[in-house]
Amino acid sequence: MSKKLLIVDDEAHIRMLIEQTLEDLEDEGVELLFADNGEKALNIIQEEKPNLVFLDVMMPKMNGMEVCHKVKKELGLDQVYIILLTAKGQEVDRQKGLEMGADRYMTKPFDPDEMLSVAEEILNS
């Protein structure tokens, strides 16, 4: 069964950057999925059950915290590994994200090498 990775960010250039960072995973059979807002992300998560989600916090319609809370606390999809991406590295955000059920937290601008190695680690576990 192929692994799925969802990239969620309302900014197209950031989605593209993440896609370029992770495109090597496609050679390993990982399917990359994309959403540009929280509502779309939630629908994709429910339908596709991706193994890993890189989820931007600041988005229209539904922010990353809300998506995370719905996925983990309401839908109980614990097998979906969520990494919140945010430009704000404040401890209070990090704490809130973890309380909402996020598995991990990364700040923008992210280190592409770190992002790729984290994705590989999670997808191969």
N, C-alpha and C positions, 0 to 999 in steps of 0.2 A: 504494500500500500504506500502510495507516495505521500510525502510530507507536504504540509501547506503552511505558508507564511504570509500573514496579512500585514500590509504596510498602510497605516492610517495617518494622513496629515492633510490639512486643508490647503497647504501650499504645494503647488505642482512641482516647483524646483526642489523642494525637500524630498518629496516622494521619489523624484528622479534620482537624486543623490543617493538615497537609501537603496533604490533599485540597482544602481550602478555598483554600490558597495557589496550588495548581496547576490549579484547576477551569477557569480561562480557557483552558487548553490544550485542553480537550475541545472548545471551539468551533472549534479549529483541526484537529480530527479525531484528537486524541491519545486513545488508550484508556487509562484508569487502572485498574491492577490492584492488589490488596491481599493482603498476607499478614501473619499475626500471630506467626509464628515462623520460624526458619531452615529447618526441613525443608520447610514449605509453600513458602517462598520459592524454595528450590532446585528443587522440582517445577515451579513456575510458570515459572522461568527456563528450565528444560529444555524445557518444552512450548511456551511462548509466545515465547521469545527476545526479551524486551523490549529496546528501544533503550537505556533508561536505568533504573537501579535506585537508589532512595534506600534504603539499607540500615542499619538500626540495628545497633550493635555488641553491646550487652548484651541478649541474648534467650534464652528457654528453648529446649531441644531442640538447637539448633545456633546458635552465635553468629555475628554478622556476619562476623567474621574467617574462620571456618571456611567459611561459605557462599562468601565471596569467593575463598578458596583453591581450593575445589572447582570453582567456575565458571571461574576464569582458568587455574589450573595443571593441574587434572585433566581438565576437559571442554574446555579450550582455547577457550572462547567469548569471544574477544577483542573481538568486535563489541558485546558487552554492556558498556555504560559504567556502572561502579559508583561511587557516591558513598557513602562510609561516614559515618553520622551517629553522633556520640557526645557524651555529656555531658562526657567527659574530654578536655580539650584538651592533654593532655600530649604532648610531642614523641615520647616513646617509643611511645605508641599510634599516633600518626600514622605513624611510621617502620614499625611492624609492619604497619599497614594497607596501606601502599604495597608492602611486601615480599610481602604476600599477594595483591597484584595489583590493589588498589583504584586507580581512576583519579584519585580526588579525595577530599577529606576535608572535612566540615563539622561544626562543633561546635554543640551545642544549648545554649541556645536559639538557633535559627537566625533569620536575618533573612529574612522572607518575600519581600521584593523581590529579595534576592540569590538566594534559592532559585529563584524564578521565572525570573530572567534567566539563571541557569546552565542551568536545564532547557531554556529556549528556545534558548540557544546550542548545546547539545549535540544537541537534536532537529533543529535546522535545519542542522547541519553535514553 
